[in-house]
Amino acid sequence: MLFAVVSCANNDFKIGQRFSEDSPEFYLSIAPSFSQPYEYELSGESLVVREYSGLGGYDWGKSIEVSRAQVTREQSEKIRELSVSAIKEALLEEQSGIDVVVMDGVSWYLLSDYGFGSFLSAKTNNPSKLFYDLQEYLNEILPHE
């Protein structure tokens, strides 16, 4: 299984991953190998989703903001709760020692302010149901066209 769980201390920024002092409270990127990647970002009370013009397994291209919503305190707390649960489950799965090899697929990267100062993150090509539950909740918050 491909997981990386780290404390956010590095100042490098990579497309699809956020590691910087000014990282948002929440960040989720979903990058299919042969389709357009997209990302969700929560900063303050604003939740934004962006799509990219390229392919997730190659050059992401340029980002385009697709949707934006104001988030209530309760929604923000629910996002944090779902994020931390998904990361914890990813850690437990990693500790089980079962390796999953995925040649092509979808790369998920999740960063969350744990609520106590540091950030937690997980990267996987084999997301648990909690990752999908989190994505579904985010889509419920965002306006639909």
C-alpha positions as CSV (number, residue, x, y, z in Angstrom):
1,M,0.0,0.0,0.0
2,L,1.3,3.4,-0.8
3,F,0.8,5.7,2.2
4,A,2.7,8.6,3.5
5,V,1.7,10.0,6.9
6,V,3.7,13.0,8.0
7,S,3.7,16.1,10.1
8,C,3.6,19.2,7.9
9,A,7.0,20.8,8.4
10,N,8.3,21.0,4.8
11,N,7.9,24.2,2.8
12,D,7.8,22.6,-0.6
13,F,4.6,22.8,-2.7
14,K,3.8,20.1,-5.3
15,I,0.7,20.0,-7.4
16,G,-1.6,17.5,-5.8
17,Q,0.1,17.9,-2.4
18,R,0.3,20.8,0.1
19,F,3.2,21.1,2.5
20,S,3.7,24.7,3.6
21,E,3.3,26.9,6.6
22,D,0.3,28.5,4.9
23,S,-1.4,25.2,4.1
24,P,-5.2,25.3,4.3
25,E,-7.0,23.6,7.2
26,F,-8.1,20.8,4.8
27,Y,-6.9,19.7,1.4
28,L,-7.9,16.7,-0.8
29,S,-6.6,15.9,-4.2
30,I,-7.9,13.1,-6.4
31,A,-5.8,12.4,-9.5
32,P,-6.9,9.6,-11.9
33,S,-4.0,8.5,-14.1
34,F,-5.8,9.2,-17.4
35,S,-8.4,11.9,-16.5
36,Q,-8.5,15.4,-15.1
37,P,-7.4,15.7,-11.5
38,Y,-9.3,17.9,-9.1
39,E,-8.8,19.2,-5.6
40,Y,-10.8,20.4,-2.6
41,E,-9.4,23.1,-0.3
42,L,-10.9,24.6,2.9
43,S,-9.3,27.8,4.1
44,G,-11.2,29.7,6.8
45,E,-14.9,29.5,5.9
46,S,-14.4,29.0,2.2
47,L,-14.5,25.6,0.5
48,V,-13.2,25.6,-3.1
49,V,-13.0,22.8,-5.7
50,R,-10.7,23.1,-8.7
51,E,-10.2,21.0,-11.8
52,Y,-7.1,20.8,-13.8
53,S,-6.7,20.7,-17.6
54,G,-4.2,17.8,-17.8
55,L,-4.0,14.2,-16.6
56,G,-3.5,13.1,-13.0
57,G,-0.8,10.6,-13.8
58,Y,1.1,13.0,-16.0
59,D,1.1,16.8,-16.3
60,W,-1.8,18.2,-14.3
61,G,-2.0,21.4,-16.4
62,K,-3.7,24.6,-15.3
63,S,-6.3,24.8,-12.5
64,I,-9.8,26.2,-13.0
65,E,-12.0,27.0,-10.0
66,V,-15.2,25.0,-10.5
67,S,-17.2,25.8,-7.3
68,R,-17.0,27.7,-4.0
69,A,-19.1,27.6,-0.9
70,Q,-19.1,29.2,2.5
71,V,-18.8,26.6,5.2
72,T,-20.4,26.7,8.7
73,R,-18.5,25.9,11.8
74,E,-20.5,22.6,12.1
75,Q,-19.6,21.7,8.5
76,S,-15.9,22.5,9.1
77,E,-15.9,20.3,12.2
78,K,-17.5,17.5,10.3
79,I,-14.9,17.8,7.5
80,R,-12.1,17.6,10.1
81,E,-13.8,14.6,11.8
82,L,-14.2,12.7,8.5
83,S,-10.6,13.6,7.5
84,V,-9.0,12.4,10.7
85,S,-11.0,9.2,10.6
86,A,-9.9,8.5,7.0
87,I,-6.2,9.2,7.9
88,K,-6.4,7.0,11.0
89,E,-7.9,4.1,9.0
90,A,-5.2,4.6,6.4
91,L,-2.6,4.3,9.2
92,L,-4.1,1.1,10.6
93,E,-4.3,-0.4,7.1
94,E,-0.7,0.5,6.5
95,Q,0.3,-1.1,9.8
96,S,-1.4,-4.4,8.9
97,G,1.5,-5.0,6.5
98,I,-0.6,-5.9,3.5
99,D,0.9,-4.5,0.3
100,V,-1.3,-3.4,-2.5
101,V,0.3,-2.6,-5.9
102,V,-1.7,-0.4,-8.3
103,M,-0.1,0.2,-11.7
104,D,-2.7,2.8,-12.9
105,G,-5.6,4.1,-11.0
106,V,-6.5,7.1,-8.8
107,S,-4.1,8.7,-6.4
108,W,-5.7,10.3,-3.3
109,Y,-3.9,12.8,-1.1
110,L,-5.5,14.1,2.1
111,L,-4.1,16.8,4.4
112,S,-6.0,17.8,7.5
113,D,-5.4,20.2,10.4
114,Y,-5.7,17.7,13.3
115,G,-7.0,20.6,15.4
116,F,-4.1,20.6,17.9
117,G,-1.5,22.4,15.7
118,S,0.1,19.9,13.4
119,F,-1.2,18.5,10.2
120,L,-1.7,14.9,9.3
121,S,-1.7,13.6,5.7
122,A,-2.2,10.4,3.9
123,K,-1.5,9.4,0.3
124,T,-3.0,6.2,-1.2
125,N,-4.1,4.5,-4.4
126,N,-6.3,2.2,-2.4
127,P,-8.7,4.5,-0.4
128,S,-11.1,3.2,2.2
129,K,-14.8,3.9,2.2
130,L,-14.1,6.8,4.6
131,F,-12.3,8.7,1.8
132,Y,-15.4,8.3,-0.4
133,D,-17.7,9.4,2.5
134,L,-15.6,12.5,2.9
135,Q,-15.8,13.3,-0.8
136,E,-19.5,12.8,-0.8
137,Y,-19.9,15.1,2.2
138,L,-17.8,17.8,0.4
139,N,-20.0,17.5,-2.7
140,E,-23.1,18.0,-0.6
141,I,-21.8,21.3,0.7
142,L,-20.8,22.7,-2.7
143,P,-23.4,24.3,-4.9
144,H,-24.6,22.2,-7.9
145,E,-24.9,23.6,-11.4
